[in-house]
Amino acid sequence: MPFRITVPGVLGALVLVLTAWILHSYLPALLVAGVAAVASWPLYRRFAALLRPRMSRGAISAVFTLLVTALVLAPLIFACWALLAKASALLLDIAAADRKGIVAPAWLAQHWGSELARPGALWAWVEQRADAAALLGWMQGLGEFMGRQLVIIGFAVLALFFLYQEGESLARELKRTLRHFVGEHAEGYVDVATRAIRASTNSMLIAALFAGLACGIAFAVAGVPQPVTWAAIVGLLALLPFVGYVALSALTLELALAGASSTALVSLALGGTILFFGDKVVRPLAARKGTHLGFVWVLMGCLGGFEALGLVGVVIGPVVLTLARELWAERMRMPDEAPVPA
């Protein structure tokens, strides 16, 4: 059938392009809400079945949205708050040490010289090298970034409430639309994507749990003060790719300033190894069962998705590769088309 350009077709394409252009800034929020809704939908159905006789659908959706938001954000807020408290205490320790003169660790004494051993030398060094305009610009950029993230979180929560409330009807419409354009295999593709999303989400939780437990054991063996607190901070922040290393760096600096240089080095080595193993091995292995992808493909999907879409890309990346594998396998199962006679 030859392709024909029609006025309704052009108008429809124009509307789609304008819609995508208007909503592109909120794509991360919509993706986060979609992933959270798909991953938690079985729990939502059980929750709704228990409360439906006593509450309306809107009230059930609102309550469950608040519960999911609290379960996701509360641990991260606790970890960030604890890390900021540790960082504040660390800065006070650095300032106190600078007033007396910072004594070099024994293993670094031959390279330290006498520069930072003088009282106030660190502050003078910072003043000489700090650019006030650059620092102000950095703080302004950080404020804008945090404000943007708060807006995204707010829209994600609103979208999640809408998805819980209208999820069943939206799922029916999506399957009907895909069936029209893709064919009879549409529902199979939806099921594959759903399993992949849940497997990828579960893999993030498993990797964070592994990092927290393993770091707790490693920090206790290394002699880190408050090993459980630091392990909880590192494990919770390990939900976000590469953020766990920030907490590990803060711990290392705190131990080094306290004079426990050996403990700092051991903690840094063990913690870094655990985080690397959790991100690059545990998470892909945990996601492999639901995605049916090879280890290397899951790893590339996580890393490539994070690079393209941020945190939500850690989930979306393996899902896209899973759908690509399914489409390729379906194409390979199709019989070759008979040649058209001349």
C-alpha positions as CSV (number, residue, x, y, z in Angstrom):
1,M,0.0,0.0,0.0
2,P,1.6,3.3,-1.1
3,F,2.3,5.9,1.6
4,R,0.1,9.0,1.2
5,I,0.4,12.3,2.9
6,T,-2.9,13.5,4.2
7,V,-4.0,16.7,6.1
8,P,-5.1,14.7,9.2
9,G,-1.9,12.8,9.2
10,V,0.2,16.0,9.0
11,L,-1.8,17.6,11.7
12,G,-1.5,14.5,13.9
13,A,2.2,14.4,13.5
14,L,2.5,18.1,14.2
15,V,0.5,17.6,17.4
16,L,2.7,14.7,18.5
17,V,5.9,16.8,17.9
18,L,4.5,19.8,19.8
19,T,3.5,17.5,22.7
20,A,6.9,15.9,22.9
21,W,8.5,19.4,22.7
22,I,6.3,20.7,25.5
23,L,6.7,17.7,27.8
24,H,10.4,16.9,27.2
25,S,11.5,18.7,30.3
26,Y,9.2,16.5,32.4
27,L,10.3,13.2,30.7
28,P,12.4,12.2,33.7
29,A,9.5,12.7,36.1
30,L,7.1,10.7,33.8
31,L,9.7,7.9,33.5
32,V,10.3,7.7,37.2
33,A,6.5,7.6,37.9
34,G,6.0,4.9,35.2
35,V,8.8,2.7,36.5
36,A,7.5,3.1,40.1
37,A,4.0,2.3,39.1
38,V,4.9,-0.8,37.1
39,A,7.3,-2.1,39.8
40,S,4.8,-1.6,42.6
41,W,1.6,-2.5,40.8
42,P,1.1,-6.0,42.3
43,L,1.4,-4.4,45.8
44,Y,-1.0,-1.7,44.9
45,R,-3.6,-4.2,43.7
46,R,-3.4,-6.1,47.0
47,F,-3.5,-2.8,49.0
48,A,-6.6,-1.7,47.0
49,A,-8.4,-5.0,47.4
50,L,-8.0,-4.7,51.2
51,L,-9.3,-1.1,51.4
52,R,-11.8,-0.9,48.5
53,P,-14.9,-1.6,50.6
54,R,-14.0,1.3,53.0
55,M,-12.3,3.9,50.7
56,S,-12.8,5.4,47.3
57,R,-10.4,4.6,44.5
58,G,-9.0,8.2,44.6
59,A,-8.4,7.9,48.4
60,I,-6.7,4.5,48.0
61,S,-4.5,5.9,45.2
62,A,-3.5,8.9,47.3
63,V,-2.7,6.9,50.4
64,F,-0.6,4.3,48.4
65,T,1.2,7.1,46.6
66,L,2.2,8.7,49.9
67,L,3.3,5.3,51.3
68,V,5.5,4.6,48.2
69,T,6.9,8.2,48.2
70,A,7.8,7.8,51.9
71,L,9.4,4.4,51.5
72,V,11.5,5.7,48.6
73,L,12.4,9.1,49.8
74,A,12.7,8.6,53.6
75,P,15.8,6.3,53.5
76,L,17.5,8.6,51.0
77,I,16.7,11.7,53.0
78,F,18.0,10.0,56.1
79,A,21.2,9.0,54.3
80,C,21.8,12.5,52.9
81,W,21.0,14.2,56.2
82,A,23.4,11.8,58.1
83,L,26.1,12.4,55.4
84,L,25.6,16.2,55.7
85,A,25.9,16.0,59.5
86,K,29.1,14.0,59.1
87,A,30.4,16.5,56.6
88,S,29.6,19.4,58.9
89,A,31.4,17.8,61.7
90,L,34.3,17.0,59.4
91,L,34.6,20.6,58.3
92,L,34.6,21.7,62.0
93,D,37.4,19.2,62.6
94,I,39.4,20.5,59.7
95,A,39.0,24.1,60.9
96,A,40.0,23.1,64.4
97,A,43.0,21.2,63.1
98,D,44.0,24.2,60.9
99,R,44.0,26.5,63.9
100,K,46.6,24.3,65.6
101,G,48.5,23.3,62.4
102,I,47.8,20.0,60.6
103,V,50.2,17.3,61.5
104,A,51.1,15.0,58.6
105,P,50.3,11.3,58.8
106,A,53.4,9.2,59.4
107,W,53.2,7.6,56.0
108,L,53.1,11.0,54.3
109,A,55.5,12.9,56.5
110,Q,58.4,12.8,54.1
111,H,56.2,14.4,51.4
112,W,54.3,16.8,53.6
113,G,57.0,19.4,54.3
114,S,56.2,22.2,56.7
115,E,53.5,24.1,54.7
116,L,50.4,22.8,56.3
117,A,52.0,22.2,59.7
118,R,51.8,26.0,60.5
119,P,48.6,27.2,62.2
120,G,46.2,28.7,59.6
121,A,48.1,27.5,56.7
122,L,45.2,25.5,55.2
123,W,42.9,28.5,55.3
124,A,45.6,30.7,53.7
125,W,46.1,28.1,51.0
126,V,42.3,28.0,50.3
127,E,42.1,31.8,50.1
128,Q,45.0,32.0,47.6
129,R,43.4,29.5,45.3
130,A,39.7,30.1,45.7
131,D,37.9,32.1,43.1
132,A,34.9,33.9,44.8
133,A,33.0,34.3,41.5
134,A,33.5,30.7,40.6
135,L,32.4,29.6,44.1
136,L,29.3,31.8,43.9
137,G,28.5,30.4,40.4
138,W,28.9,26.9,41.7
139,M,26.6,27.5,44.6
140,Q,24.0,29.1,42.3
141,G,24.2,26.1,39.9
142,L,23.9,23.7,42.8
143,G,20.8,25.6,44.0
144,E,19.2,25.5,40.6
145,F,20.0,21.8,40.3
146,M,18.4,21.0,43.7
147,G,15.3,23.1,42.8
148,R,15.0,21.3,39.5
149,Q,15.2,18.0,41.2
150,L,12.5,19.0,43.7
151,V,10.2,20.0,40.8
152,I,10.8,16.7,39.1
153,I,10.1,14.8,42.3
154,G,6.9,16.7,42.8
155,F,5.7,16.0,39.3
156,A,6.7,12.4,39.6
157,V,4.5,12.0,42.7
158,L,1.6,13.6,40.9
159,A,2.0,11.4,37.9
160,L,2.4,8.3,40.1
161,F,-1.0,9.2,41.8
162,F,-2.6,9.5,38.4
163,L,-1.1,6.2,37.2
164,Y,-2.4,4.3,40.3
165,Q,-5.8,5.8,39.8
166,E,-6.1,5.3,36.0
167,G,-3.6,2.4,35.6
168,E,-6.0,-0.3,34.5
169,S,-7.7,1.8,31.9
170,L,-4.3,3.2,30.6
171,A,-3.0,-0.4,30.4
172,R,-6.0,-1.5,28.3
173,E,-5.6,1.5,26.0
174,L,-1.9,0.9,25.6
175,K,-2.4,-2.7,24.7
176,R,-5.1,-1.8,22.2
177,T,-2.9,0.8,20.6
178,L,0.1,-1.5,20.4
179,R,-2.0,-4.3,19.0
180,H,-3.2,-2.0,16.3
181,F,0.3,-0.9,15.3
182,V,2.4,-3.9,16.2
183,G,0.0,-6.8,15.8
184,E,-0.9,-9.9,17.9
185,H,2.5,-10.0,19.6
186,A,1.9,-6.6,21.4
187,E,0.7,-8.1,24.7
188,G,3.8,-10.3,24.8
189,Y,6.1,-7.3,24.4
190,V,4.2,-5.5,27.2
191,D,4.7,-8.5,29.5
192,V,8.4,-8.7,28.6
193,A,8.9,-5.0,29.4
194,T,6.9,-5.3,32.7
195,R,9.1,-8.2,33.8
196,A,12.3,-6.4,32.8
197,I,11.2,-3.2,34.7
198,R,10.5,-5.2,37.9
199,A,13.7,-7.1,37.6
200,S,15.8,-4.0,37.1
201,T,14.1,-2.2,40.0
202,N,14.6,-5.2,42.3
203,S,18.3,-5.4,41.2
204,M,18.9,-1.9,42.5
205,L,17.4,-2.8,45.9
206,I,19.5,-6.0,46.0
207,A,22.7,-4.1,45.1
208,A,22.0,-1.5,47.8
209,L,21.3,-4.2,50.4
210,F,24.5,-6.1,49.4
211,A,26.5,-2.9,49.7
212,G,25.1,-2.0,53.1
213,L,25.6,-5.5,54.6
214,A,29.0,-6.1,53.1
215,C,30.2,-2.6,54.1
216,G,28.9,-3.1,57.7
217,I,31.0,-6.3,58.0
218,A,34.0,-4.7,56.3
219,F,33.9,-1.5,58.4
220,A,33.5,-3.5,61.6
221,V,36.6,-5.7,60.7
222,A,38.6,-2.6,59.8
223,G,37.8,-0.9,63.1
224,V,35.7,2.0,61.8
225,P,33.9,4.0,64.5
226,Q,30.1,3.6,64.2
227,P,30.3,1.0,61.4
228,V,26.6,0.4,61.3
229,T,25.8,4.1,60.7
230,W,28.4,4.4,58.0
231,A,27.3,1.1,56.4
232,A,23.7,2.3,56.3
233,I,24.7,5.6,54.7
234,V,26.8,4.0,52.1
235,G,24.2,1.3,51.4
236,L,21.3,3.7,51.0
237,L,23.2,6.0,48.8
238,A,24.3,3.1,46.7
239,L,20.8,3.1,45.3
240,L,22.0,6.0,43.3
241,P,24.9,5.1,40.9
242,F,28.3,6.5,42.1
243,V,26.8,8.4,45.0
244,G,27.9,5.7,47.5
245,Y,31.5,6.6,46.7
246,V,30.9,10.2,48.0
247,A,29.9,8.7,51.4
248,L,33.0,6.4,51.3
249,S,35.3,9.4,50.6
250,A,33.8,11.3,53.5
251,L,34.5,8.4,55.8
252,T,38.1,8.0,54.5
253,L,38.8,11.7,55.1
254,E,37.3,11.6,58.6
255,L,39.5,8.7,59.5
256,A,42.6,10.3,58.0
257,L,42.1,13.5,60.0
258,A,41.6,11.5,63.1
259,G,45.0,9.9,62.6
260,A,43.7,6.5,61.7
261,S,45.4,6.4,58.3
262,S,45.6,2.6,58.2
263,T,41.9,2.2,58.9
264,A,41.1,4.9,56.3
265,L,43.1,3.1,53.6
266,V,41.6,-0.3,54.5
267,S,38.1,1.1,54.6
268,L,38.6,2.9,51.3
269,A,39.9,-0.2,49.6
270,L,37.2,-2.6,51.0
271,G,34.3,-0.1,50.5
272,G,35.4,0.8,47.0
273,T,35.7,-2.9,46.0
274,I,32.2,-3.7,47.5
275,L,30.6,-0.7,45.7
276,F,32.2,-1.7,42.4
277,F,31.3,-5.3,42.8
278,G,27.7,-4.4,43.7
279,D,27.3,-2.0,40.7
280,K,29.1,-4.1,38.1
281,V,28.3,-7.7,39.2
282,V,25.5,-8.0,41.7
283,R,23.1,-5.6,40.0
284,P,23.5,-7.1,36.5
285,L,23.2,-10.7,37.9
286,A,20.1,-9.8,39.9
287,A,18.5,-8.2,36.8
288,R,19.5,-11.1,34.5
289,K,16.7,-13.4,35.6
290,G,13.9,-11.1,34.6
291,T,15.5,-9.6,31.5
292,H,17.0,-12.9,30.1
293,L,20.0,-10.9,28.9
294,G,23.6,-11.9,29.2
295,F,25.6,-10.4,32.0
296,V,27.5,-8.0,29.7
297,W,24.3,-6.8,28.0
298,V,22.7,-6.0,31.4
299,L,25.8,-4.2,32.5
300,M,25.9,-2.1,29.3
301,G,22.2,-1.4,29.6
302,C,22.6,-0.1,33.1
303,L,25.6,2.1,32.3
304,G,24.3,3.3,29.0
305,G,20.9,4.0,30.4
306,F,22.4,6.0,33.3
307,E,24.5,8.0,30.9
308,A,21.5,8.8,28.7
309,L,18.7,9.3,31.2
310,G,20.2,9.6,34.6
311,L,19.1,7.4,37.5
312,V,15.9,6.1,35.9
313,G,18.1,5.0,33.0
314,V,19.5,2.3,35.2
315,V,16.1,0.6,34.9
316,I,15.1,1.8,31.4
317,G,18.4,0.7,29.8
318,P,18.0,-3.0,30.4
319,V,14.3,-2.8,29.5
320,V,15.1,-1.4,26.1
321,L,17.8,-4.0,25.4
322,T,15.3,-6.7,26.5
323,L,12.7,-5.5,24.1
324,A,15.4,-5.3,21.4
325,R,16.4,-8.9,22.1
326,E,12.7,-10.0,22.0
327,L,12.1,-8.2,18.7
328,W,15.2,-9.8,17.2
329,A,14.3,-13.3,18.5
330,E,10.8,-12.8,17.0
331,R,12.2,-11.8,13.7
332,M,14.5,-14.9,13.7
333,R,11.5,-17.1,14.4
334,M,9.5,-15.7,11.4
335,P,9.7,-17.8,8.2
336,D,11.5,-16.2,5.3
337,E,9.2,-14.3,3.0
338,A,8.6,-16.1,-0.3
339,P,10.2,-14.3,-3.3
340,V,7.9,-12.2,-5.4
341,P,7.6,-13.8,-8.9
342,A,8.8,-11.7,-11.7
